């Protein structure tokens, strides 16, 4: 019986923020996968272990959650005044596709460290000690991210005392600036508010007419009020992810939001665009106990936010959704801003299932239209394993 041997592909398994994924240099991929297309998608799915009808990704590097079913391809930047090009692929767990429609804000924290350690940044730009400013071109959405990466003795510093709720152990802080984060999504005309309104009435069959803030910033996101859909904003994962009826409701909201935002042309397309838009629900501050058992007091936060990613409630908060939260909070009149108490603000601290997170945004109004110059937040990153991943040679 003939068989095809496995091949080895150089790769690094990294945590970035509250996510982790498999990182590749573009030049290290098999030739057929060095360009977009079916071969690349098949390779990445096989690496992660998808599609898996069991939903476990046992035969791959994925961890059977949206936070761990991720891939990144990096190369020296083709853009002037940038160091590295960053392409993110969200791999579906149970279906045969890779979603390239958005960024991963959490893994953005690992891009600078990987680029430095893998020779993608000009050595003359790197201090021996101090902070390396890495200019990242995010290929999925055509935006700039600036990462401040700590360096010690010429190497990326990974350990430190920065604590991030949703991550068990402390590490070195990596500050991220998402420049001009309003996403230029296809069909949305590049508008931060593609419907032209800060709040819309969104008709969702089987759910009702919901007040919704639909924003393109960081990642396209549909915000609704928690109480309008029967929640308090203090929910943890088990309250929603084990409820098939609730998950179906959120997917219906997401699909109709995508249609209103111009991201899809028909509801049928929503199944092939799982990564975007996100759906989140907001509420004013309340006391609750985080998933780690740590109490979060109402006085510790400005508002509560829960968000879904790839059809499930996220265990913490997606980095790109945090950018959307910070941006919307800075603009008076959005549901996010109202939940945070209204008024103008340059930063917001919100409660999520794992704890709290602070994100800042610089917003201004010009000729009646809102613009945001940048959103800022801190994450951390760490190499978990490096070497090669192996896949059967005929799998792509």
C-alpha positions, 0 to 999 in steps of 0.5 A: 500500500502506497503512502505519502510521507509528511512534510516539515514546515518551519513554524512558531506556536505563539500566544498573543493577548488572549489568543494563540496561533501558528505563525509562519514566515511567507518564505518558509511555506511550500511554494504552492502555499506562498500565494493566496488560494486553495493550496494555502487554505488547505495547508493551514486547515490541515495544520490546525486540524480542520474541518473536524466534525467532532469539533475538537481539532485533535489531529492538529494544532488548533484548540477547538475554540475561536481563540486557538484556531488561528494562523498568521503569515508574515513577511518583510513589508511591501509598504513604505515606512513599514517593517512587516506585512501581517496576514491573519487567517481564522480557521473554521473549526468544523467547516472547510474554510479559512476566513480572511475577512478581518484582523486578530487584535490579540495576535497582533501583539505577537507579530512584532516579537516574531518579526524581530526574532525571525529576521524580518526587521532591519537590525539597524532599527532595533535597540539593544535595550529599550523599546523597539517600535515595529511598524506593521502593515495589516494586510487583511484590512489595509491598516497600520499597527504600531507595536512597542516591543521591549528589548533586553540585550538585543533580544525580545523580552518576553517575561515581565510583570504585566498582567492581562485578564484571561491569561494565567501568567504575567509577561512583558507588556506590548503596547499596540496602536491601531492607526486609523482603525475604521475598517475599510470593509468591502461594501461599507464604503470605508465609513465608520458607521456604514448605515450613517447612524450611531444607532439603528433599529435592526429588524431581526426575525424571531427576535424583534427590532433591536437598537444597534450600533453597527461600527467598522473600527478594528473589526466590524461589530454589531452592538446591542443592549444586553437587556433587550435580548434577555441578558444582564452583561455579567454572563460567563461562557457557560451561560450562553455557549451551552444554549443552542437557542441563544447561539442561533439567536446571536447568529441571526443578529449577526447575519442581519447586521452584516446585511445592513452593514453592506458586508454581505449581499444576501443572508446566505453569505453569512455562513462563509463569513464567520469571522466578521462581523462580531456581535457584542452586547453591552450593559452599565456596570454591575458587580460580578465574579469573573471566570477565574473567581476574581470579583469585579466590582461595578466601580472598577469598570465603565461598562460591561461587554460580552462578545461572540467570536465564530459563533461562541461567547469569547472567554475574554475579549477579542483585541479587534473588538476591544478597538471597536469598544474603545472607538464607540465609547469615545463617540457620544450617542452610541450604545457603548457610550450610553452604557458607559454613562455618556459624554466624551471620553478618551479611554474606557475600562470594560468588564468581560468574562475574564476580568477587565480591560482598558482601551483608549481611542482618539476620536473627533468630529469633522464635517459631521462625520466621526473619525478616530486617529488611533486606538491604544491598548496593551497586551503581551505575547510569548513563544510557546514552541518553535520548530516545524509543523508536519502535515501529510504531503498530499494534504494541500 
